């Protein structure tokens, strides 16, 4: 038996990881679970041939929920990852942040 720490797995699209507190992780997952429930609700509406305008209203609510999730995650990213990297002299994080903001604003 070795005393090695288990490797942290990252998805194939990511090169970096972020260390989050358990509270932050739970809060983000809770938001995502709620969004997932909203999506399932919309699917049910489509399956039951609900009125288009009613489905669109629910879709707008999902968009608002995703935007709220993004705002929260972005705030944590700037206060944590970006601030840390700038303090460490890794100014390329600014270009990464700009690119991320541009993607969010599409």
ZINOR-V389225 format. One record per residue. RES is the residue in one letter. PSI is psi in radians with two decimals (NA if undefined). Layout:
BEGIN
res-><RES & RES>
psi-><PSI & PSI>
END
This chain:
BEGIN
res-><X & X & X & X & X & X & X & X & X & X & X & X & X & X & X & X & X & X & X & X & X & X & X & X & X & X & X & X & X & X & X & X & X & X & X & X & X & X & X & X & X & X & X & X & X & X & X & X & X & X & X & X & X & X & X & X & X & X & X & X & X & X & X & X & X & X & X & X & X & X & X & X & X & X & X & X & X & X & X & X & X & X & X & X & X & X & X & X & X & X & X & X & X & X & X & X & X & X & X & X & X & X & X & X & X & X>
psi-><2.32 & 2.78 & 0.33 & 2.53 & 2.49 & 2.50 & 2.48 & 2.16 & 2.42 & 2.69 & 2.85 & -0.41 & -0.22 & 2.48 & -0.36 & 2.84 & 2.85 & 2.29 & 2.13 & 2.66 & 2.79 & -0.67 & -0.79 & -0.79 & -0.81 & -0.72 & -0.77 & -0.76 & -0.66 & -0.80 & -0.77 & -0.66 & -0.68 & -0.72 & -0.75 & -0.72 & -0.70 & -0.73 & -0.76 & -0.65 & -0.72 & -0.74 & -0.78 & -0.67 & -0.74 & -0.78 & -0.53 & 0.20 & 0.75 & 2.77 & 2.36 & -0.80 & -0.63 & -0.71 & -0.72 & -0.66 & -0.75 & -0.64 & -0.70 & -0.63 & -0.67 & -0.77 & -0.74 & -0.70 & -0.71 & -0.72 & -0.70 & -0.71 & -0.83 & -0.72 & -0.78 & -0.81 & -0.70 & -0.73 & -0.79 & -0.69 & -0.82 & -0.82 & -0.50 & -1.38 & -0.89 & -0.84 & -0.77 & -0.82 & -0.67 & -0.77 & -0.56 & 0.08 & 0.24 & 1.31 & -0.27 & -0.31 & -0.44 & -0.78 & -0.69 & -0.73 & -0.76 & -0.79 & -0.71 & -0.77 & -0.69 & -0.69 & -0.69 & -0.46 & 0.05 & NA>
END
